[in-house]
């Protein structure tokens, strides 16, 4: 079985004491090859920020003793979501090990500051999920507020982003956003919540593998002893046995290798990539110079900047060319849309 630095698992919601304890006990049975427990901490939501008021809102403080039992009898660390200062007071006074801040709260700077004011000077690990929209600055801002409050152990959790258009996933991953966070804040570890990206347990494995391929430090996965009876997010939760099978098939890759052959081969290929990247930039610069020239002719002849038929022809040709070259058509379409928008901006 592969090894992951941080693996946090448990049900979306704490529903009953039996459900909480039996799920935790089953997760304790997932072992590494060395016989140690695989799951680093047990997650369960007590307060659920549901979209509709008539849906299950969580058991609240009533579930705290259930998690304390998991700590004491199974020796597992536990983590819960907090969204109000009162939540923090309740869980910390009970000795809960860690807390996470959900995506809706991260989006609200006022709510984030309220939580940070209560957390000031408290030594507790905090996990911060990305905001609802792919707003990197908002995510970084939430982390910076926690840092200013003196929180020493902060982990970012990538759980995808809301998207109006239909997708096979519940939330689109937009992997570039967490990659940008890695570059901006390399000291902050990032783990992935494949359950909320997927929205369906059928996709949890492929998303988890993608996260491992990108060098994420762990996973934040929903697991329920009986998902069919779950009161929230039933479709995306794995049973402990399904989770064990998924972990067994997961490939966790190293960030680097000391192999001389590997290093030589990669350096050689990267040198070629650097040359191609320079060529791409020069071609774009050449294209923009021509765009500027056309723009001058349009102004002199009082012609609109946007030429819909010409743009349609360019885009169709690019997409067709992508297919002929074995490139992803959607990627090329988005690339040319960006180039077209930049061209319009220069001519406006």
C-alpha positions as CSV (number, residue, x, y, z in Angstrom):
1,X,0.0,0.0,0.0
2,X,1.3,3.5,-0.9
3,X,2.2,6.0,1.8
4,X,0.7,9.5,2.1
5,X,2.0,12.1,4.5
6,X,-1.4,13.3,5.7
7,X,-4.6,11.2,5.3
8,X,-7.7,12.6,7.0
9,X,-10.9,10.6,6.6
10,X,-14.3,10.3,8.1
11,X,-18.0,11.0,7.4
12,X,-19.3,14.2,5.9
13,X,-21.4,14.6,9.1
14,X,-21.5,13.1,12.5
15,X,-25.0,11.6,12.7
16,X,-25.1,9.3,15.6
17,X,-22.6,8.1,18.2
18,X,-22.7,4.6,16.7
19,X,-22.1,5.8,13.2
20,X,-19.2,8.0,14.3
21,X,-17.5,5.3,16.4
22,X,-18.0,2.4,14.0
23,X,-16.7,4.4,11.0
24,X,-13.7,5.4,13.0
25,X,-13.0,1.9,14.2
26,X,-13.2,0.6,10.6
27,X,-10.8,3.3,9.4
28,X,-8.4,2.3,12.2
29,X,-8.2,-1.1,10.4
30,X,-6.7,0.4,7.3
31,X,-3.0,-0.3,7.8
32,X,0.3,0.5,6.1
33,X,2.7,-2.2,5.0
34,X,4.6,-1.6,8.2
35,X,1.5,-2.4,10.3
36,X,0.9,1.2,11.3
37,X,-2.5,3.0,10.9
38,X,-2.9,4.7,7.6
39,X,-5.4,7.4,8.6
40,X,-3.7,10.4,10.3
41,X,-6.9,12.0,11.7
42,X,-10.6,11.4,11.8
43,X,-12.9,14.1,10.3
44,X,-16.6,14.6,11.0
45,X,-18.8,17.7,10.5
46,X,-20.8,18.9,13.5
47,X,-22.2,22.1,12.0
48,X,-23.1,21.8,8.3
49,X,-23.4,25.0,6.2
50,X,-26.1,23.6,3.9
51,X,-27.5,25.6,1.0
52,X,-31.2,25.0,1.9
53,X,-32.6,25.5,5.4
54,X,-34.7,22.4,5.3
55,X,-31.7,20.0,4.9
56,X,-29.7,18.4,7.6
57,X,-27.8,21.1,9.5
58,X,-25.6,18.8,11.6
59,X,-25.9,17.7,15.2
60,X,-23.9,20.6,16.6
61,X,-22.3,20.4,20.1
62,X,-24.2,17.2,20.8
63,X,-21.7,15.3,18.7
64,X,-18.5,16.5,20.5
65,X,-18.6,13.7,23.1
66,X,-18.8,11.2,20.3
67,X,-15.5,12.5,18.9
68,X,-13.9,12.6,22.3
69,X,-14.8,8.9,22.6
70,X,-12.9,8.3,19.3
71,X,-9.9,10.1,20.7
72,X,-9.9,8.2,24.0
73,X,-10.9,4.7,23.0
74,X,-9.3,4.5,19.6
75,X,-6.4,6.9,20.0
76,X,-7.2,8.8,16.9
77,X,-6.7,12.5,16.4
78,X,-10.0,14.3,15.4
79,X,-10.7,17.4,13.3
80,X,-14.0,19.3,12.9
81,X,-15.1,22.3,10.8
82,X,-15.7,25.6,12.5
83,X,-17.6,28.6,11.1
84,X,-18.3,30.7,14.2
85,X,-16.2,31.8,17.2
86,X,-18.6,29.8,19.4
87,X,-17.7,26.7,17.5
88,X,-14.0,27.2,18.2
89,X,-14.7,27.7,21.9
90,X,-16.8,24.5,22.1
91,X,-14.3,22.2,20.3
92,X,-11.2,23.5,21.9
93,X,-12.6,23.4,25.4
94,X,-13.4,19.7,24.7
95,X,-9.8,19.0,23.5
96,X,-10.5,18.5,19.8
97,X,-7.1,18.2,18.1
98,X,-7.5,20.2,14.9
99,X,-10.0,22.4,13.1
100,X,-10.8,23.1,9.5
101,X,-12.3,26.2,8.0
102,X,-14.7,25.5,5.1
103,X,-14.9,27.0,1.7
104,X,-17.9,29.3,2.4
105,X,-16.2,30.8,5.5
106,X,-12.9,31.3,3.6
107,X,-14.8,33.3,1.1
108,X,-16.0,35.8,3.8
109,X,-13.2,38.0,5.1
110,X,-15.3,39.2,8.0
111,X,-16.0,35.7,9.2
112,X,-12.4,34.7,8.7
113,X,-11.3,37.7,10.9
114,X,-13.8,36.8,13.6
115,X,-12.3,33.3,13.8
116,X,-8.8,34.6,13.8
117,X,-9.5,36.9,16.7
118,X,-10.7,33.9,18.8
119,X,-7.7,31.8,17.6
120,X,-5.1,34.4,18.5
121,X,-2.4,32.8,20.6
122,X,-4.0,29.3,20.4
123,X,-1.7,26.5,19.4
124,X,-3.9,24.3,17.2
125,X,-3.4,23.1,13.6
126,X,-5.8,24.8,11.2
127,X,-6.8,23.5,7.7
128,X,-8.1,26.1,5.3
129,X,-10.2,25.1,2.3
130,X,-10.1,27.2,-0.8
131,X,-12.9,29.8,-1.4
132,X,-16.0,29.0,-3.5
133,X,-14.6,30.8,-6.5
134,X,-11.1,30.4,-8.0
135,X,-9.8,33.5,-6.2
136,X,-6.2,32.8,-5.3
137,X,-5.8,36.2,-3.4
138,X,-8.8,35.4,-1.2
139,X,-7.3,32.0,-0.3
140,X,-3.9,33.6,0.5
141,X,-5.7,36.3,2.5
142,X,-7.4,33.8,4.7
143,X,-4.0,32.1,5.3
144,X,-2.3,35.4,6.1
145,X,-5.0,36.3,8.6
146,X,-4.3,33.0,10.4
147,X,-0.6,33.7,10.3
148,X,-1.1,37.1,11.8
149,X,-3.1,35.5,14.6
150,X,-0.1,33.4,15.4
151,X,-1.2,30.1,14.1
152,X,1.9,28.1,13.4
153,X,0.5,24.9,11.7
154,X,-1.6,25.8,8.7
155,X,-2.5,23.5,5.8
156,X,-4.3,24.5,2.7
157,X,-7.1,22.1,1.4
158,X,-8.0,22.1,-2.3
159,X,-11.6,21.1,-2.7
160,X,-12.4,22.5,-6.2
161,X,-14.5,25.5,-7.2
162,X,-18.2,26.1,-8.0
163,X,-18.9,26.3,-11.7
164,X,-22.2,27.2,-13.4
165,X,-21.6,25.0,-16.5
166,X,-22.1,21.2,-16.2
167,X,-19.2,19.0,-15.5
168,X,-18.8,15.4,-14.5
169,X,-17.4,16.7,-11.3
170,X,-19.3,18.5,-8.5
171,X,-16.7,21.2,-8.3
172,X,-14.1,21.8,-11.1
173,X,-10.5,21.3,-9.9
174,X,-8.8,24.2,-11.7
175,X,-5.4,22.6,-10.6
176,X,-3.5,25.8,-11.7
177,X,-4.9,27.6,-8.6
178,X,-3.3,25.3,-6.0
179,X,-0.2,25.1,-8.1
180,X,0.0,28.9,-8.0
181,X,-0.5,28.8,-4.2
182,X,2.4,26.4,-4.0
183,X,4.6,28.9,-5.8
184,X,3.4,31.9,-3.8
185,X,3.5,30.2,-0.4
186,X,5.8,27.2,-0.6
187,X,5.9,26.9,3.2
188,X,2.2,26.0,3.3
189,X,1.5,22.3,2.7
190,X,-1.4,21.6,0.4
191,X,-3.7,18.5,0.6
192,X,-6.6,17.6,-1.7
193,X,-10.2,17.0,-0.9
194,X,-11.2,14.7,-3.8
195,X,-14.6,14.0,-2.3
196,X,-15.9,17.5,-2.8
197,X,-14.3,17.9,-6.2
198,X,-15.8,14.6,-7.4
199,X,-19.3,14.7,-5.9
200,X,-19.4,11.0,-6.8
201,X,-17.3,8.3,-5.3
202,X,-16.7,6.9,-8.8
203,X,-14.2,9.8,-9.4
204,X,-12.5,10.0,-6.0
205,X,-9.6,7.7,-7.1
206,X,-8.7,9.5,-10.3
207,X,-8.7,12.9,-8.5
208,X,-6.6,11.5,-5.7
209,X,-4.1,10.2,-8.2
210,X,-3.9,13.5,-9.9
211,X,-3.2,15.2,-6.6
212,X,-0.4,12.8,-5.8
213,X,1.0,13.3,-9.3
214,X,1.1,17.0,-8.6
215,X,3.0,16.5,-5.3
216,X,0.2,17.3,-2.9
217,X,1.0,16.4,0.7
218,X,-2.1,14.4,1.5
219,X,-5.8,13.7,1.1
220,X,-9.0,14.8,2.9
221,X,-11.5,12.0,2.0
222,X,-15.1,11.4,3.2
223,X,-15.7,7.9,4.4
224,X,-18.9,6.5,6.0
225,X,-19.7,3.1,7.4
226,X,-22.9,3.0,5.4
227,X,-23.0,5.8,2.8
228,X,-26.4,4.8,1.5
229,X,-27.9,6.0,4.8
230,X,-25.8,9.1,5.1
231,X,-27.7,12.3,5.9
232,X,-25.5,14.5,3.7
233,X,-23.4,14.0,0.6
234,X,-24.2,10.3,0.5
235,X,-23.1,9.9,-3.2
236,X,-19.5,11.0,-2.7
237,X,-18.6,9.0,0.5
238,X,-16.6,5.8,0.3
239,X,-17.0,2.9,2.7
240,X,-13.8,2.1,4.7
241,X,-13.2,-1.0,2.6
242,X,-13.6,1.0,-0.6
243,X,-11.2,3.5,0.7
244,X,-8.6,0.8,1.6
245,X,-8.8,-0.6,-2.0
246,X,-8.4,2.9,-3.5
247,X,-5.3,3.6,-1.3
248,X,-3.8,0.2,-2.2
249,X,-4.0,1.2,-5.9
250,X,-2.7,4.7,-5.4
251,X,0.7,5.7,-6.7
252,X,2.5,8.2,-4.5
253,X,5.5,9.6,-6.4
254,X,8.7,11.1,-5.2
255,X,9.5,14.8,-5.8
256,X,13.0,14.0,-7.0
257,X,15.5,11.2,-7.7
258,X,19.2,10.7,-7.1
259,X,19.5,8.6,-10.2
260,X,22.2,10.1,-12.5
261,X,20.5,8.6,-15.6
262,X,17.1,10.2,-14.6
263,X,18.6,13.6,-13.9
264,X,20.6,13.7,-17.1
265,X,17.6,12.7,-19.2
266,X,15.3,15.2,-17.6
267,X,17.8,18.0,-17.8
268,X,18.2,17.3,-21.5
269,X,14.5,17.3,-22.2
270,X,14.0,20.4,-20.1
271,X,16.6,22.3,-22.1
272,X,14.6,21.5,-25.3
273,X,11.4,22.7,-23.5
274,X,13.1,26.0,-22.6
275,X,14.1,26.6,-26.2
276,X,10.5,25.9,-27.3
277,X,9.1,28.2,-24.6
278,X,11.3,31.0,-25.9
279,X,10.1,30.3,-29.4
280,X,6.5,30.4,-28.3
281,X,7.0,33.8,-26.6
282,X,8.7,35.2,-29.8
283,X,5.9,33.9,-32.0
284,X,3.3,35.5,-29.7
285,X,5.2,38.8,-29.8
286,X,5.3,38.6,-33.6
287,X,1.6,38.0,-33.7
288,X,0.9,40.9,-31.4
289,X,3.0,43.2,-33.6
290,X,0.8,42.2,-36.6
291,X,-2.3,42.7,-34.4
292,X,-1.2,46.3,-33.7
293,X,-0.7,46.9,-37.4
294,X,-4.2,45.7,-38.2
295,X,-5.5,47.8,-35.4
296,X,-4.1,50.9,-37.0
297,X,-5.8,50.1,-40.3
298,X,-9.1,49.5,-38.5
299,X,-8.9,52.9,-36.8
300,X,-7.9,54.7,-40.0
301,X,-10.9,53.2,-41.8
302,X,-13.3,53.4,-38.9
303,X,-13.7,49.6,-38.6
304,X,-14.9,47.8,-35.5
305,X,-12.3,46.0,-33.5
306,X,-14.3,42.8,-33.2
307,X,-14.7,40.9,-36.5
308,X,-17.0,37.9,-35.6
309,X,-16.7,36.0,-38.9
310,X,-12.9,36.4,-38.9
311,X,-12.7,35.2,-35.3
312,X,-14.9,32.2,-36.0
313,X,-12.7,31.2,-38.9
314,X,-9.5,31.6,-36.8
315,X,-11.0,29.5,-33.9
316,X,-12.3,26.8,-36.1
317,X,-9.0,26.5,-37.9
318,X,-7.1,26.3,-34.6
319,X,-9.4,23.6,-33.2
320,X,-9.1,21.6,-36.4
321,X,-5.3,22.0,-36.3
322,X,-5.3,20.7,-32.7
323,X,-7.1,17.6,-33.7
324,X,-4.6,16.9,-36.5
325,X,-1.7,17.3,-34.1
326,X,-3.1,15.1,-31.4
327,X,-3.7,18.1,-29.0
328,X,-6.6,18.6,-26.7
329,X,-9.1,20.7,-28.6
330,X,-10.5,22.3,-25.4
331,X,-7.1,23.4,-24.4
332,X,-6.3,24.9,-27.8
333,X,-9.8,26.6,-27.8
334,X,-9.1,28.3,-24.4
335,X,-5.6,29.2,-25.5
336,X,-6.8,31.0,-28.6
337,X,-9.6,32.7,-26.7
338,X,-7.0,34.2,-24.4
339,X,-4.9,35.3,-27.4
340,X,-8.0,36.8,-29.1
341,X,-9.0,38.7,-26.0
342,X,-5.4,40.1,-25.6
343,X,-5.6,41.1,-29.3
344,X,-8.9,42.9,-28.8
345,X,-7.5,44.7,-25.7
346,X,-4.5,46.0,-27.7
347,X,-6.7,47.3,-30.5
348,X,-9.3,48.9,-28.3
